[in-house]
């Protein structure tokens, strides 16, 4: 599913050319036109892209030592 960039308002524009199948392996392209992969299928590539775009998780420190 397309995501809205931080500085965009309104409908999410269609971004084609993100996923590529090369020799039956799937890749996704970054803004810098770098291919990331390979993945077994397009669903796996889409899930990897979602993970790539997700904000980093912060680690919480438990003050009570447990």
C-alpha positions as CSV (number, residue, x, y, z in Angstrom):
1,X,0.0,0.0,0.0
2,X,1.4,3.4,-0.9
3,X,2.5,5.6,1.9
4,X,2.3,9.4,2.1
5,X,5.6,11.2,2.6
6,X,5.9,13.5,5.5
7,X,5.7,16.7,3.4
8,X,2.8,15.5,1.2
9,X,-0.9,16.3,1.7
10,X,-3.9,14.9,-0.1
11,X,-4.0,11.7,-2.1
12,X,-0.9,9.5,-2.2
13,X,0.6,9.8,-5.7
14,X,1.1,6.6,-7.7
15,X,4.8,5.6,-7.6
16,X,5.5,3.1,-10.3
17,X,8.7,1.3,-11.0
18,X,9.3,0.5,-7.3
19,X,9.3,-3.3,-7.7
20,X,11.4,-5.2,-10.3
21,X,11.5,-8.9,-11.2
22,X,14.9,-10.0,-12.5
23,X,15.5,-13.7,-13.2
24,X,12.5,-14.7,-11.1
25,X,13.8,-12.7,-8.1
26,X,12.1,-9.6,-6.7
27,X,13.7,-6.3,-5.7
28,X,12.5,-2.9,-4.7
29,X,14.1,0.4,-5.7
30,X,15.1,3.1,-3.3
31,X,14.9,6.9,-4.0
32,X,18.6,6.7,-4.9
33,X,17.7,4.0,-7.5
34,X,19.5,1.3,-5.5
35,X,17.9,-2.1,-5.9
36,X,17.3,-4.0,-2.6
37,X,16.8,-7.7,-2.6
38,X,16.5,-10.4,-3.8
39,X,13.2,-11.7,-2.5
40,X,11.3,-14.8,-3.4
41,X,8.1,-13.0,-4.6
42,X,6.6,-9.6,-4.8
43,X,4.7,-10.0,-1.5
44,X,8.0,-10.5,0.3
45,X,9.5,-7.5,-1.5
46,X,6.6,-5.4,-0.5
47,X,6.9,-6.5,3.2
48,X,10.6,-5.7,3.1
49,X,9.9,-2.3,1.7
50,X,7.3,-1.6,4.5
51,X,10.0,-2.5,7.0
52,X,12.6,-0.3,5.1
53,X,10.2,2.7,5.3
54,X,9.1,2.1,8.9
55,X,10.5,4.6,11.5
56,X,13.3,3.1,13.7
57,X,12.1,1.7,17.0
58,X,13.5,3.2,20.1
59,X,14.8,1.0,22.9
60,X,13.2,1.7,26.2
61,X,15.4,1.2,29.3
62,X,13.7,-0.3,32.3
63,X,14.7,1.8,35.3
64,X,13.9,-1.0,37.7
65,X,16.5,-3.5,36.3
66,X,14.1,-6.3,35.3
